[in-house]
């Protein structure tokens, strides 16, 4: 697998051309990090106070506090960060297929407008995204499962780890399928998502390998950011109080992860959208792959119903497709 297969050149071009919206995303993530630091400082103070009276209670407060930060991140991701990413996907899709945006427009504003035109609002796109992600996960589990061939022990554990990495990388694939909704806006979003999944099922092997490789590449900014910020944040925390040195590890890991999201994930997303667009260009959905997807995924059958309703054809369960000959036959 070379740079041409990974579309690294086109991805870099897309990232540079969407730098304004990428910087907005980075800025919002840094603001989230600062807010998280204030939150951690408050939680840390509470943990210290409670621990003075009862150490076990301090541990409980720390666990609850960290869980609360996860909940707050989920809210930010759902209602703020996703909106920016959705706008970025719309901008990338437009530049990839049509080369230019309208003159004199803000990329963020233009991208938000496109999301509203196609999905009504970002939360609706989020719903479609989650449905697509679920179907892609089921499909990939059916066509790519290596853990079952090992009898047990260390090899089976390693195989299960590989499967988790593969599943984690699929986030880039569902973003590519969503991008298709912006360069093929003559179709409703449900039909577009359905056809986009079927097309992925037809060309899944190289795209999946690309996604795994790009996920590894996306970790480079995380490692570099952690190396750069770990020492100064650690020294500052130690100078204030040696008792908060442990919290500084959480702070540096969080900051490095957010940098990875802003830089590494943006690059990987651009590359997989580009590879998906090139791999599926000129293809039409294969009825055989559609039938097999109907058999292995309830969510895909639900998506079929939504697509039929949106097209005015009427709902109802799709007719059952032909039997699966085996998990490795799909899109082979």
C-alpha positions as CSV (number, residue, x, y, z in Angstrom):
1,X,0.0,0.0,0.0
2,X,1.6,3.2,-1.2
3,X,1.0,6.9,-0.9
4,X,-1.0,6.8,-4.1
5,X,-3.4,4.2,-2.6
6,X,-3.7,6.3,0.6
7,X,-4.4,9.5,-1.4
8,X,-1.9,11.3,0.8
9,X,-1.2,14.0,-1.8
10,X,-4.9,14.8,-2.3
11,X,-5.5,14.7,1.4
12,X,-2.7,17.2,2.1
13,X,-4.1,19.5,-0.5
14,X,-7.6,19.2,1.0
15,X,-6.3,19.9,4.5
16,X,-4.4,23.0,3.3
17,X,-7.4,24.3,1.4
18,X,-9.6,23.8,4.4
19,X,-7.1,25.3,6.9
20,X,-9.5,28.1,8.0
21,X,-12.1,25.6,9.3
22,X,-9.4,23.3,10.6
23,X,-8.1,26.1,12.7
24,X,-11.6,26.9,14.0
25,X,-11.9,23.2,15.0
26,X,-8.5,23.3,16.7
27,X,-9.4,26.6,18.5
28,X,-12.7,25.1,19.8
29,X,-10.8,22.0,21.0
30,X,-8.3,24.1,22.9
31,X,-11.1,26.0,24.5
32,X,-12.6,22.7,25.6
33,X,-9.2,21.7,27.0
34,X,-9.0,24.9,29.0
35,X,-12.5,24.3,30.3
36,X,-11.5,20.8,31.2
37,X,-8.5,22.0,33.1
38,X,-10.7,24.3,35.2
39,X,-13.1,21.4,35.8
40,X,-10.2,19.1,36.8
41,X,-8.8,21.7,39.2
42,X,-12.2,21.9,40.9
43,X,-12.5,18.1,41.1
44,X,-8.9,17.8,42.3
45,X,-9.6,20.3,45.1
46,X,-12.7,18.4,46.1
47,X,-10.7,15.1,46.0
48,X,-8.0,16.6,48.3
49,X,-10.5,17.9,50.8
50,X,-12.5,14.7,51.0
51,X,-9.4,12.6,51.2
52,X,-8.3,14.4,54.3
53,X,-11.3,13.0,56.1
54,X,-11.7,9.7,54.3
55,X,-9.2,8.5,51.7
56,X,-11.7,5.9,50.2
57,X,-14.3,8.7,49.7
58,X,-11.6,10.8,47.9
59,X,-11.1,7.9,45.4
60,X,-14.9,7.7,44.8
61,X,-15.1,11.5,44.2
62,X,-12.2,11.2,41.7
63,X,-13.9,8.5,39.8
64,X,-17.2,10.4,39.7
65,X,-15.4,13.5,38.6
66,X,-13.6,11.8,35.8
67,X,-16.8,10.2,34.7
68,X,-18.5,13.6,34.7
69,X,-15.8,15.0,32.4
70,X,-16.5,12.2,30.0
71,X,-20.2,13.1,30.0
72,X,-19.4,16.8,29.4
73,X,-17.1,15.7,26.5
74,X,-20.0,13.7,25.1
75,X,-22.3,16.7,25.1
76,X,-19.6,18.9,23.5
77,X,-18.9,16.3,20.9
78,X,-22.6,15.9,20.2
79,X,-23.7,19.5,19.9
80,X,-20.6,21.6,19.2
81,X,-17.6,19.5,17.9
82,X,-19.8,17.5,15.5
83,X,-21.3,20.6,13.9
84,X,-17.8,21.8,13.0
85,X,-16.8,18.4,11.7
86,X,-20.0,18.1,9.7
87,X,-19.3,21.5,8.1
88,X,-15.7,20.5,7.4
89,X,-16.9,17.3,5.7
90,X,-19.2,19.4,3.5
91,X,-16.4,21.8,2.6
92,X,-14.0,18.9,1.8
93,X,-16.6,17.2,-0.4
94,X,-17.3,20.3,-2.3
95,X,-13.6,21.0,-3.0
96,X,-12.9,17.4,-3.8
97,X,-15.6,17.2,-6.5
98,X,-16.2,20.8,-7.7
99,X,-12.7,22.3,-6.9
100,X,-14.0,25.7,-5.6
101,X,-16.3,27.2,-3.0
102,X,-18.3,30.4,-3.7
103,X,-16.0,33.4,-3.5
104,X,-15.9,35.5,-0.3
105,X,-17.6,33.0,2.0
106,X,-16.6,31.7,5.4
107,X,-15.8,28.0,5.2
108,X,-17.5,27.3,8.5
109,X,-20.6,29.3,7.6
110,X,-20.8,27.8,4.1
111,X,-20.3,24.3,5.5
112,X,-23.1,24.8,8.2
113,X,-25.4,26.0,5.4
114,X,-24.8,22.9,3.4
115,X,-25.4,20.7,6.4
116,X,-28.7,22.5,7.0
117,X,-29.7,22.2,3.3
118,X,-29.0,18.4,3.2
119,X,-29.9,17.3,6.7
120,X,-31.9,20.1,8.3
121,X,-29.4,20.4,11.2
122,X,-26.2,18.8,12.4
123,X,-28.1,16.7,15.0
124,X,-30.0,15.0,12.1
125,X,-26.7,14.3,10.3
126,X,-25.4,12.8,13.6
127,X,-28.3,10.4,13.7
128,X,-27.6,9.3,10.1
129,X,-23.9,9.0,11.0
130,X,-24.6,6.7,13.9
131,X,-26.9,4.5,11.8
132,X,-24.2,4.3,9.0
133,X,-21.5,3.5,11.6
134,X,-23.6,0.7,13.1
135,X,-24.2,-0.9,9.7
136,X,-20.6,-0.5,8.6
137,X,-19.5,-2.2,11.9
138,X,-21.8,-5.1,11.4
139,X,-20.7,-5.5,7.8
140,X,-17.0,-5.4,8.7
141,X,-17.6,-7.9,11.4
142,X,-19.1,-10.2,8.8
143,X,-16.4,-9.9,6.2
144,X,-13.3,-9.3,8.4
145,X,-13.0,-11.5,11.5
146,X,-9.7,-13.2,12.3
147,X,-10.1,-14.0,16.0
148,X,-12.2,-17.0,15.3
149,X,-9.5,-18.9,13.4
150,X,-7.3,-19.1,16.5
151,X,-8.0,-21.7,19.2
152,X,-7.1,-19.5,22.1
153,X,-4.3,-18.0,24.1
154,X,-2.0,-15.1,23.1
155,X,-2.7,-15.4,19.4
156,X,-6.4,-15.1,19.9
157,X,-5.9,-12.1,22.2
158,X,-3.7,-10.5,19.6
159,X,-6.3,-11.2,16.9
160,X,-9.0,-9.6,19.0
161,X,-6.9,-6.5,19.5
162,X,-6.5,-6.3,15.7
163,X,-10.2,-6.5,15.3
164,X,-10.7,-3.7,17.7
165,X,-8.2,-1.5,15.8
166,X,-10.1,-2.3,12.6
167,X,-13.4,-1.3,14.2
168,X,-11.9,1.9,15.6
169,X,-10.7,2.9,12.2
170,X,-14.1,2.6,10.7
171,X,-15.1,6.1,11.9
172,X,-13.3,7.5,8.8
173,X,-15.3,5.2,6.5
174,X,-18.7,6.4,7.7
175,X,-17.5,10.0,7.4
176,X,-16.6,9.3,3.7
177,X,-20.1,7.9,3.2
178,X,-21.6,11.0,4.7
179,X,-19.4,13.2,2.4
180,X,-21.1,11.5,-0.6
181,X,-24.4,13.1,0.5
182,X,-22.8,16.5,-0.3
183,X,-21.4,15.7,-3.8
184,X,-24.6,13.8,-4.8
185,X,-27.2,16.1,-3.5
186,X,-29.8,15.1,-6.1
187,X,-30.7,12.1,-3.8
188,X,-32.3,12.2,-0.4
189,X,-29.9,11.6,2.5
190,X,-31.4,8.2,3.3
191,X,-31.1,6.8,-0.2
192,X,-27.6,8.4,-0.4
193,X,-26.5,6.7,2.8
194,X,-28.0,3.3,1.7
195,X,-26.2,3.5,-1.6
196,X,-23.0,4.7,-0.1
197,X,-22.9,1.7,2.3
198,X,-23.6,-0.7,-0.6
199,X,-20.8,0.9,-2.6
200,X,-18.4,0.5,0.4
201,X,-19.5,-3.2,0.4
202,X,-18.3,-3.5,-3.2
203,X,-14.8,-2.0,-2.6
204,X,-14.3,-2.6,1.2
205,X,-10.9,-4.3,1.1
206,X,-8.6,-1.5,0.0
207,X,-10.7,1.1,1.9
208,X,-10.5,-0.8,5.1
209,X,-6.8,-1.2,4.9
210,X,-6.5,2.5,4.1
211,X,-8.5,3.3,7.2
212,X,-6.3,1.2,9.4
213,X,-3.1,2.8,8.0
214,X,-4.6,6.3,8.3
215,X,-5.6,5.7,11.9
216,X,-2.0,4.8,12.7
217,X,-0.8,7.9,10.9
218,X,-3.3,10.0,12.8
219,X,-1.6,9.1,16.0
220,X,1.6,10.9,15.0
221,X,0.3,14.3,16.1
222,X,-0.8,12.8,19.4
223,X,2.7,11.4,20.2
224,X,4.4,14.7,19.1
225,X,2.0,16.9,21.1
226,X,2.4,14.7,24.2
227,X,6.2,14.9,23.9
228,X,6.1,18.7,23.5
229,X,3.7,19.5,26.3
230,X,4.4,16.8,28.8
231,X,7.6,18.4,30.2
232,X,6.4,22.0,30.7
233,X,3.0,21.0,32.1
234,X,4.6,18.4,34.4
235,X,7.1,20.9,35.7
236,X,4.4,23.5,36.2
237,X,2.2,21.1,38.1
238,X,5.1,19.9,40.2
239,X,6.1,23.5,41.0
240,X,2.6,24.2,42.3
241,X,2.2,21.0,44.2
242,X,3.7,17.5,43.9
243,X,0.3,16.1,44.8
244,X,-1.2,17.2,41.4
245,X,1.5,15.6,39.3
246,X,-0.8,12.7,38.5
247,X,-3.5,15.2,37.3
248,X,-0.9,16.7,34.9
249,X,-0.6,13.3,33.2
250,X,-4.4,13.4,32.5
251,X,-4.1,17.1,31.3
252,X,-1.2,16.3,28.9
253,X,-2.9,13.2,27.5
254,X,-6.2,15.1,27.0
255,X,-4.4,18.0,25.2
256,X,-2.4,15.6,23.0
257,X,-5.6,13.7,22.1
258,X,-7.4,16.9,21.2
259,X,-4.5,17.9,18.9
260,X,-4.7,14.5,17.3
261,X,-8.4,15.1,16.7
262,X,-7.8,18.5,15.1
263,X,-4.8,17.6,13.0
264,X,-4.4,13.8,12.7
265,X,-8.1,13.0,12.3
266,X,-8.6,15.9,9.8
267,X,-5.9,14.5,7.6
268,X,-7.1,10.9,7.8
269,X,-10.7,12.0,7.1
270,X,-9.5,13.9,4.0
271,X,-7.6,10.9,2.8
272,X,-10.4,8.4,3.2
273,X,-13.0,10.7,1.7
274,X,-10.7,11.1,-1.3
275,X,-10.0,7.4,-1.6
276,X,-13.7,6.5,-1.3
277,X,-14.7,9.0,-3.9
278,X,-12.0,7.7,-6.3
279,X,-12.8,4.0,-5.6
280,X,-16.6,4.4,-6.1
281,X,-16.6,6.8,-9.0
282,X,-18.7,5.5,-11.8
283,X,-20.0,2.5,-9.8
284,X,-23.7,1.7,-9.2
285,X,-25.0,-0.2,-6.2
286,X,-24.8,-4.0,-6.7
287,X,-28.2,-5.7,-5.9
288,X,-26.3,-8.8,-4.6
289,X,-24.4,-6.8,-2.0
290,X,-27.6,-5.0,-1.1
291,X,-29.4,-8.3,-0.5
292,X,-26.5,-9.6,1.7
293,X,-26.5,-6.4,3.7
294,X,-30.3,-6.8,4.2
295,X,-29.6,-10.2,5.7
296,X,-26.9,-9.3,8.1
297,X,-28.1,-6.0,9.4
298,X,-31.4,-5.0,10.9
299,X,-30.3,-1.3,10.8
300,X,-29.7,-1.6,7.0
301,X,-33.2,-2.9,6.6
302,X,-34.4,0.1,8.6
303,X,-32.4,2.3,6.4
304,X,-33.9,0.7,3.3
305,X,-37.4,1.6,4.7
306,X,-36.4,5.2,5.4
307,X,-35.0,5.5,1.9
308,X,-38.2,4.1,0.4
309,X,-40.3,6.4,2.4
310,X,-38.2,9.4,1.5
311,X,-38.4,8.5,-2.2
312,X,-42.2,8.1,-1.9
313,X,-42.1,4.4,-2.7
314,X,-43.6,3.3,0.6
315,X,-42.3,1.4,3.5
316,X,-42.4,-2.2,4.4
317,X,-39.7,-4.8,4.9
318,X,-37.5,-5.4,1.9
319,X,-37.8,-8.7,0.3
320,X,-35.3,-11.2,1.7
321,X,-32.2,-11.5,-0.4
322,X,-30.3,-14.6,-1.4
323,X,-28.6,-16.6,1.2
324,X,-25.1,-15.7,2.3
325,X,-22.6,-18.2,1.0
326,X,-20.1,-17.2,3.7
327,X,-18.8,-14.1,5.5
328,X,-15.9,-13.6,3.2
329,X,-18.1,-13.6,0.0
330,X,-19.4,-10.1,0.4
331,X,-17.7,-7.8,-2.0
332,X,-14.9,-10.3,-2.6
